[in-house]
C-alpha cells in the first residue's frame, strides 16, 4: 500500500477548519485536523508546499517513521504551524491503519481503559445571575462537570464569555480587536462567582475555571488560594507557560489543582511541569501537539508523576480532532476529563461523526478508524473567512504580556 493523493480542505461552516485527506492506492483514505485558530492558512501552506509532496509514494502504515521524518527532517523543529501539520498527517495515518484493520482506533492503541469518557462543558454569562442560569442549563443537559466563566463588573469585555445572544467564538473579527483587562477587579470577583455557584448548586457538581494565562505567578497563587473553599476540579492556564518555573510558585501557595497545555506543541513544553509535579492535568491536544503519536508520549510521561490528561476540546478544533481525542481518551490509563464545546448543526452537516453523548459522558463509537468523515462537496459551499483572536491591554494601555 502506498500514498497516492494528499489533499488539504479548507472550509468555514460557522468557523474556519483545515482538514487533511490522505488517499492510498487501494482507495482507503484517512483524514486529520490541521486547524490552527487565527493562523489557519499558515498550516495550509506548510502542508501543501512541503509535506504533501513528500508523502506521495510512502507506506501509510509506517506512522512512526513518517512522524520522525517530518519532525527531524525539517531541521526547524516544533512550533505551532509545523506540529499542527504533523498532527494532521499522524491522525490521518492512524485513521487509515484502523480502517485497514477493520477496528475502531482505540483498539489499535491498546483497547479501552474505561466504559465512558467524562466531559465538561462551558457555562458563562454577562454577570453572576446569567452565569448561574447557564450552569443550571448545563446540569439539566446532563453534564457532571462545568467550566464557569462570567463577565466582570467594571470590565467591558471578558474573553471566554459569549456576547449576549451569541455562541462563544474567540476569533471574533477580520483583524484583532483590542479589549481592556483589570487583574485586580478579576481577582476580587472570581471568589464571589464560585461562592454563588456552590450556594445554589451544592458540592456534587465538578467546577472548572479558565484564567486564560492572564496572571503573574503570585497573582495566580492568590487566586488559587481564594478559590480553595469551592474545591475546583481545576484552575486552568493560570499563567503563560513559557517559564515553566513560574508554576512552582503557584504550587507552593495553593492546593487548587492546576491544568495547562492547550497551546503546547511538544513534550518539551511540559517536561519540567510534569517532572516537578507543578501541575495536575495536561491539556495538550491531538491537533496541536503532534498527533496521537506524540500525545501518547506525553501521557506516558505524565503517568509517572500522577498527572492526568484533560485534552482541550473547544470548537476551534474540528470534529475530526474531537473524534481522535475520544479514541485517545478511551484508551489512555491516566485520563482525567475531556473538554466538550458542542459543534453546531451546520458544522456537523459538513463533518459526520460516530461519537455519542449521554448524560455527561461520551463514547467514541465502533466505526473503523476514528469515526469522523468530511463531506467535501458541502464543504466547498463554506469558503474560508479570516478571523483573528483578540488582544488585551491593561487599564493604563499597557499591552497585556503575561
C-alpha positions as CSV (number, residue, x, y, z in Angstrom):
1,X,0.0,0.0,0.0
2,X,1.3,3.5,-1.0
3,X,0.0,7.0,-0.5
4,X,-1.4,8.2,-3.8
5,X,-3.0,11.6,-3.1
6,X,-2.8,14.3,-0.3
7,X,-5.5,17.0,-0.3
8,X,-5.9,20.0,2.0
9,X,-9.6,21.0,2.5
10,X,-10.3,24.5,3.9
11,X,-13.9,25.4,4.9
12,X,-15.8,27.7,7.2
13,X,-19.2,26.2,8.3
14,X,-19.5,28.7,11.1
15,X,-15.8,28.9,11.7
16,X,-12.6,28.0,9.9
17,X,-11.3,24.4,9.7
18,X,-8.4,22.9,7.8
19,X,-8.7,19.1,7.1
20,X,-6.0,16.9,5.6
21,X,-7.1,13.9,3.5
22,X,-4.6,11.2,2.6
23,X,-5.7,8.6,0.0
24,X,-3.9,5.3,-0.7
25,X,-3.5,3.4,-4.0
26,X,-6.1,0.9,-2.6
27,X,-8.7,3.7,-2.2
28,X,-8.6,3.7,1.6
29,X,-8.3,7.2,3.0
30,X,-7.8,8.9,6.3
31,X,-8.4,12.5,7.5
32,X,-6.8,14.6,10.1
33,X,-7.5,18.0,11.7
34,X,-5.0,20.7,10.8
35,X,-6.7,23.8,12.2
36,X,-4.7,26.5,14.0
37,X,-7.1,29.1,15.1
38,X,-6.4,32.5,13.7
39,X,-3.4,31.2,11.7
40,X,-5.1,28.6,9.5
41,X,-3.5,29.4,6.2
42,X,0.0,29.2,7.6
43,X,-0.6,25.4,8.1
44,X,-2.3,25.1,4.7
45,X,0.9,26.4,3.1
46,X,3.1,24.2,5.2
47,X,1.1,21.1,4.2
48,X,0.7,21.9,0.5
49,X,4.2,23.2,-0.2
50,X,6.3,20.9,1.9
51,X,4.6,17.9,3.4
52,X,2.1,16.7,0.8
53,X,4.7,16.3,-2.0
54,X,7.0,14.3,0.3
55,X,4.1,12.0,1.4
56,X,3.4,10.7,-2.1
57,X,4.6,7.1,-2.5
58,X,5.2,6.4,1.2
59,X,3.8,3.4,3.0
60,X,1.0,4.8,5.2
61,X,1.5,2.0,7.8
62,X,4.9,3.4,8.8
63,X,3.3,6.0,11.1
64,X,6.3,6.4,13.5
65,X,8.8,6.6,10.7
66,X,6.8,9.3,8.9
67,X,6.4,11.2,12.1
68,X,10.1,11.2,12.7
69,X,10.8,12.1,9.0
70,X,8.8,15.3,9.2
71,X,9.8,16.2,12.7
72,X,13.5,15.7,12.4
73,X,13.8,16.3,8.7
74,X,12.6,19.8,8.7
75,X,15.5,20.9,10.9
76,X,13.3,23.8,12.3
77,X,11.6,21.7,14.9
78,X,8.4,22.2,16.9
79,X,6.3,25.4,16.8
80,X,2.5,25.5,16.3
81,X,2.5,25.6,12.5
82,X,4.8,22.6,11.9
83,X,3.4,20.5,14.7
84,X,-0.2,21.1,13.7
85,X,0.8,19.9,10.2
86,X,2.5,16.8,11.5
87,X,-0.5,16.1,13.7
88,X,-2.8,16.2,10.7
89,X,-0.7,13.6,8.9
90,X,-0.4,11.5,12.0
91,X,-4.2,11.4,12.7
92,X,-5.0,10.6,9.1
93,X,-2.5,7.7,9.1
94,X,-3.9,6.3,12.3
95,X,-7.3,6.6,10.6
96,X,-6.1,4.6,7.6
97,X,-4.4,1.9,9.7
98,X,-7.5,1.3,11.8
99,X,-9.7,1.2,8.7
100,X,-7.4,-1.4,7.2
101,X,-7.6,-3.4,10.4
102,X,-11.4,-3.0,10.4
103,X,-11.3,-1.7,14.0
104,X,-12.1,1.5,15.9
105,X,-8.9,3.4,16.5
106,X,-8.9,2.9,20.3
107,X,-8.4,-0.9,19.8
108,X,-5.1,-0.3,17.9
109,X,-3.9,1.9,20.8
110,X,-4.4,-1.0,23.2
111,X,-8.1,-1.2,23.9
112,X,-10.2,0.9,26.2
113,X,-9.4,1.6,29.8
114,X,-12.9,2.8,30.8
115,X,-16.5,2.4,29.8
116,X,-17.3,6.1,29.2
117,X,-15.5,9.4,29.0
118,X,-16.5,12.2,31.3
119,X,-16.6,15.6,29.6
120,X,-17.1,19.2,30.8
121,X,-18.9,21.9,29.1
122,X,-18.9,25.7,29.3
123,X,-21.3,27.9,31.3
124,X,-20.9,31.6,31.0
125,X,-22.9,34.8,31.3
126,X,-22.6,38.6,31.4
127,X,-22.9,38.6,35.2
128,X,-23.4,36.2,38.1
129,X,-27.2,35.7,37.7
130,X,-26.8,34.9,34.0
131,X,-23.9,32.5,34.7
132,X,-25.9,30.7,37.4
133,X,-28.7,30.2,34.8
134,X,-26.1,28.8,32.3
135,X,-24.8,26.4,35.0
136,X,-28.3,25.2,35.7
137,X,-28.9,24.6,32.0
138,X,-25.7,22.5,31.7
139,X,-26.8,20.4,34.7
140,X,-30.2,19.9,33.1
141,X,-28.3,18.7,29.9
142,X,-26.6,16.0,32.0
143,X,-23.1,17.4,32.5
144,X,-21.3,16.4,35.6
145,X,-18.5,18.9,35.2
146,X,-18.9,22.6,34.1
147,X,-16.4,25.3,33.3
148,X,-17.7,28.5,34.8
149,X,-16.8,32.0,33.5
150,X,-18.6,35.3,34.0
151,X,-18.4,38.9,32.9
152,X,-16.6,41.1,35.5
153,X,-18.1,44.3,36.9
154,X,-16.2,47.2,35.5
155,X,-14.6,45.2,32.7
156,X,-16.4,45.9,29.4
157,X,-15.5,42.7,27.6
158,X,-14.3,39.4,29.1
159,X,-12.5,36.7,27.0
160,X,-14.3,33.4,27.5
161,X,-17.7,34.9,27.8
162,X,-20.1,35.0,24.9
163,X,-21.7,38.2,23.7
164,X,-25.4,38.3,24.5
165,X,-27.5,36.0,22.3
166,X,-24.5,34.6,20.5
167,X,-22.4,31.4,20.7
168,X,-18.9,31.9,22.2
169,X,-16.3,32.2,19.5
170,X,-12.9,33.7,20.5
171,X,-11.8,34.5,16.9
172,X,-14.2,37.5,16.6
173,X,-13.0,39.8,13.8
174,X,-11.1,40.0,10.5
175,X,-8.3,41.8,12.3
176,X,-7.5,41.6,16.1
177,X,-9.8,43.6,18.3
178,X,-8.5,45.2,21.5
179,X,-10.1,44.7,24.9
180,X,-9.3,46.2,28.3
181,X,-8.4,43.9,31.3
182,X,-8.2,44.5,35.0
183,X,-6.4,42.0,37.1
184,X,-7.5,43.4,40.4
185,X,-11.2,43.5,39.5
186,X,-10.9,39.9,38.3
187,X,-9.2,38.6,41.5
188,X,-11.7,40.3,43.7
189,X,-14.7,39.0,41.7
190,X,-13.8,35.3,41.0
191,X,-14.3,34.0,44.5
192,X,-17.7,35.7,44.7
193,X,-18.7,33.9,41.4
194,X,-17.8,30.5,42.8
195,X,-19.4,31.1,46.2
196,X,-22.6,31.9,44.4
197,X,-22.4,28.7,42.2
198,X,-21.7,26.5,45.2
199,X,-24.5,28.1,47.2
200,X,-27.1,27.5,44.5
201,X,-26.0,24.1,43.2
202,X,-24.1,22.4,46.0
203,X,-20.9,20.5,46.2
204,X,-21.6,17.5,43.9
205,X,-21.0,19.1,40.5
206,X,-17.4,19.5,39.3
207,X,-16.5,23.1,38.7
208,X,-13.6,24.3,36.5
209,X,-12.3,27.8,35.6
210,X,-10.1,29.1,32.9
211,X,-7.8,32.1,33.7
212,X,-6.6,32.3,30.1
213,X,-2.9,32.9,31.0
214,X,-3.7,36.4,32.4
215,X,-1.9,36.4,35.7
216,X,1.6,36.5,37.1
217,X,2.6,33.5,39.3
218,X,2.0,35.3,42.6
219,X,-1.4,36.6,41.4
220,X,-2.3,33.1,40.3
221,X,-1.3,31.8,43.7
222,X,-3.6,34.4,45.3
223,X,-6.5,33.3,43.0
224,X,-5.9,29.6,43.7
225,X,-5.9,30.1,47.4
226,X,-9.0,32.3,47.3
227,X,-10.8,29.5,45.4
228,X,-9.8,26.7,47.7
229,X,-13.2,26.8,49.7
230,X,-15.0,25.9,46.5
231,X,-12.8,22.9,45.7
232,X,-12.5,23.4,41.9
233,X,-11.7,20.4,39.7
234,X,-9.0,22.6,38.2
235,X,-7.8,26.2,37.7
236,X,-6.8,26.3,34.0
237,X,-3.9,28.2,32.4
238,X,-3.2,30.5,35.4
239,X,0.0,31.9,33.8
240,X,1.7,31.8,30.5
241,X,3.9,28.6,30.5
242,X,7.0,29.8,28.6
243,X,8.6,30.0,32.0
244,X,7.7,26.6,33.5
245,X,9.4,27.6,36.7
246,X,6.5,30.0,37.4
247,X,4.2,27.1,38.2
248,X,6.5,26.2,41.2
249,X,5.5,29.4,43.0
250,X,1.7,28.7,42.4
251,X,2.1,25.1,43.6
252,X,3.8,26.3,46.8
253,X,0.8,28.6,47.7
254,X,-2.4,26.7,46.9
255,X,-3.9,23.3,46.8
256,X,-6.3,24.2,43.9
257,X,-5.5,21.7,41.1
258,X,-3.7,23.3,38.1
259,X,-4.2,22.5,34.4
260,X,-2.3,23.8,31.4
261,X,-1.2,22.8,27.9
262,X,-3.7,23.6,25.2
263,X,-1.1,25.8,23.5
264,X,1.7,23.3,23.9
265,X,3.3,21.8,20.7
266,X,5.6,19.2,22.1
267,X,6.6,17.1,25.1
268,X,9.4,19.6,25.8
269,X,6.8,22.3,26.6
270,X,5.6,20.4,29.6
271,X,8.7,18.3,30.6
272,X,9.6,20.4,33.7
273,X,6.0,20.9,34.6
274,X,5.4,17.2,34.7
275,X,8.7,16.0,36.2
276,X,8.4,18.6,39.1
277,X,4.7,17.8,39.6
278,X,3.8,21.5,39.3
279,X,0.6,20.7,37.5
280,X,-2.2,18.1,37.9
281,X,-3.6,17.9,34.4
282,X,-2.0,18.3,31.0
283,X,-4.3,19.7,28.3
284,X,-2.4,19.2,25.1
285,X,-4.4,18.3,22.0
286,X,-4.2,15.8,19.2
287,X,-4.0,18.6,16.6
288,X,-1.5,20.9,18.2
289,X,0.9,18.5,19.9
290,X,2.0,16.4,17.0
291,X,-0.9,14.0,16.8
292,X,-1.7,10.8,18.6
293,X,1.8,9.5,18.3
294,X,3.3,12.3,20.5
295,X,0.3,12.7,22.7
296,X,0.8,9.1,23.8
297,X,4.4,10.0,24.8
298,X,3.2,13.0,26.8
299,X,0.6,10.8,28.6
300,X,3.1,8.1,29.4
301,X,5.5,10.7,30.9
302,X,2.7,12.3,32.9
303,X,1.5,9.0,34.3
304,X,4.9,8.5,36.1
305,X,4.1,11.7,38.1
306,X,0.5,11.2,39.0
307,X,-0.7,13.7,36.3
308,X,-3.8,13.1,34.2
309,X,-4.9,14.1,30.7
310,X,-7.6,16.7,30.1
311,X,-7.5,17.5,26.4
312,X,-8.6,20.8,25.1
313,X,-11.8,20.5,23.1
314,X,-13.1,23.9,22.1
315,X,-14.9,24.5,18.8
316,X,-11.7,25.8,17.2
317,X,-10.8,22.2,16.9
318,X,-12.8,20.4,14.2
319,X,-15.0,17.3,14.8
320,X,-12.0,15.3,13.4
321,X,-9.9,16.3,16.3
322,X,-12.7,15.6,18.8
323,X,-13.2,12.1,17.3
324,X,-9.5,11.3,17.5
325,X,-9.3,12.7,21.1
326,X,-12.2,10.5,22.3
327,X,-10.4,7.4,21.0
328,X,-7.3,8.5,22.8
329,X,-9.4,9.2,26.0
330,X,-10.9,5.7,25.8
331,X,-7.5,4.2,25.9
332,X,-5.3,6.4,28.0
333,X,-4.9,5.0,31.5
334,X,-4.3,8.3,33.2
335,X,-7.4,10.0,31.9
336,X,-8.9,13.0,33.8
337,X,-11.6,14.7,31.7
338,X,-12.3,15.9,28.2
339,X,-13.4,19.3,27.3
340,X,-16.6,19.5,25.1
341,X,-17.9,22.5,23.4
342,X,-20.7,21.2,21.1
343,X,-20.3,21.9,17.4
344,X,-23.2,23.5,15.6
345,X,-25.6,21.6,13.4
346,X,-24.0,23.3,10.4
347,X,-20.5,22.1,11.4
348,X,-21.8,18.6,11.9
349,X,-23.5,18.7,8.5
350,X,-20.1,19.0,6.9
351,X,-18.5,16.5,9.3
352,X,-20.2,13.2,10.1
353,X,-19.4,11.7,13.4
354,X,-19.8,8.4,15.2
355,X,-19.2,9.6,18.7
356,X,-22.1,9.9,21.1
357,X,-23.0,11.9,24.2
358,X,-25.2,10.6,27.0
359,X,-25.7,12.0,30.5
360,X,-22.4,13.8,30.8
361,X,-20.3,11.2,29.1
362,X,-19.0,10.3,25.6
363,X,-18.2,7.1,23.8
364,X,-16.3,7.2,20.5
365,X,-18.3,4.6,18.6
366,X,-17.2,1.4,16.9
367,X,-16.8,2.6,13.3
368,X,-13.4,1.6,11.9
369,X,-10.9,4.4,12.1
370,X,-11.6,7.5,14.3
371,X,-15.2,7.6,13.0
372,X,-15.3,11.1,11.6
373,X,-15.6,12.0,7.9
374,X,-16.0,15.2,5.8
375,X,-18.4,15.9,3.0
376,X,-16.1,17.6,0.6
377,X,-18.8,18.9,-1.8
378,X,-20.7,20.5,1.1
379,X,-17.5,21.9,2.5
380,X,-17.0,23.9,-0.8
381,X,-20.1,25.9,0.0
382,X,-18.5,27.5,3.1
383,X,-15.3,29.3,2.0
384,X,-12.6,30.5,4.4
385,X,-13.2,33.8,6.2
386,X,-10.2,35.3,8.1
387,X,-10.9,35.6,11.8
388,X,-8.4,36.7,14.5
389,X,-8.2,36.3,18.2
390,X,-8.5,39.5,20.4
391,X,-5.6,41.3,22.1
392,X,-5.8,42.6,25.7
393,X,-4.5,45.7,27.3
394,X,-4.4,46.7,30.9
395,X,-6.5,49.7,32.0
396,X,-3.5,52.1,31.6
397,X,-3.0,50.9,28.0
398,X,-0.1,48.5,28.6
399,X,-0.2,45.6,26.3
400,X,-1.1,42.6,28.5
401,X,2.0,40.5,28.3
402,X,1.9,37.6,30.7
